[in-house]
């Protein structure tokens, strides 16, 4: 048994050395296929991350009928903080609102001269925990707010949130369709390359069968070879991705106008990197298995 | 002992490659299979090592009906049969040693046994000094001797040779015939398909002649 395993591994390695061109072609094809799929995955993950970073701006503003007396402010803040979805609560008095408005007007702030200090309503500004920065989360907060304090009006960017949700849904949908298509194309190209490499070696398969090699004896070294090429293809695609990520993407992302200043591009996690290499192995193994079925006849 | 009973092989269409062939070949026999191109010689040999299945009839080798073999039994049959081709069918990417060793490795033989037997087989065909060469670096005659070494290294019960001298000159053919005769002298049954009449005139043995797939003559050798 051990002798057999040793033979199969040696045979697979020797085969690769005896057919360097075919072996390189198979490894490169798998590397390109895997890198394409992984690049696409990275793009989708990072766009989603970028979209999530925009949601930091999501907040619920509750405008009040009348200003809260100073001694009740902290009590109300504590009450609002008990809403599970809420992370931060800030009270904005009519004076503070007017000051803010004045600052925003800048040079035109003189327009506000002579206007009552209570022109703008008092409000509570509620920041949300990251997990609840979506339409459902906001709606929950709004429902609880309505039950707990007297509110004149609520603002939470309803239209923006709806558009944002539609955008994230579309991103996921397009990601799945394109990702599925890319994966299928990668499988197709890899299995055809392996088929071609086996076609070039069909004499070898025929002679093996002729001297009395069993199906297992013929197939195992080819399968091992396919798996080994897949692992090498996976590692190569990982190196390629890392280089492109480090020297091109990370450098150019900061000049992208939609990127927030503190935005960090995500690379594949360790688990995803392992998945890529294992995926390469599976690709090589399945590609060889499918092609061998066609070429090995006893 | 090889026995054929009313064996027919057709590939569809009107004419059959082999028609109603019945034959007995005792163990240790040496037989020439002759006939013009397309007479059915190759199909006949291919059926003996189970590369083709007869359309009708039965083939028995040492009492086993190989026409009823399932695919997993075929490798075990082939380990008892050595086959030599006109185009040698060597693995060009492997060395002479690896080409011959492969037949033993396929049978799961141990490494020390493989190297010992390969060396002996190559010595027998006079190529033990070419171990690490690739087939393409050798002459046609040398390549055919390697193919014969590969066929004989497993000590086959039967040796099938399909036009083994087709691409070779007279001197090399003579050397190769000596190798077949030596194998036969050790008890291996030899079937040699050829359309070269001079071969059985120089090395007379039993001759069966096929014509359009039919057995038209079966002559015992008149050894003088």
Interface residues (C-beta under 8 A of the other chain):
Chain A: X3 X4 X7 X18 X19 X203 X204 X206 X207 X208 X209 X210 X211 X212 X213 X214 X215 X217 X298
Chain B: X49 X51 X71 X72 X74 X75 X76 X77 X78 X79 X81 X83 X89 X90 X91 X93 X94 X102 X103 X105 X106 X107 X108 X110 X111 X150 X154
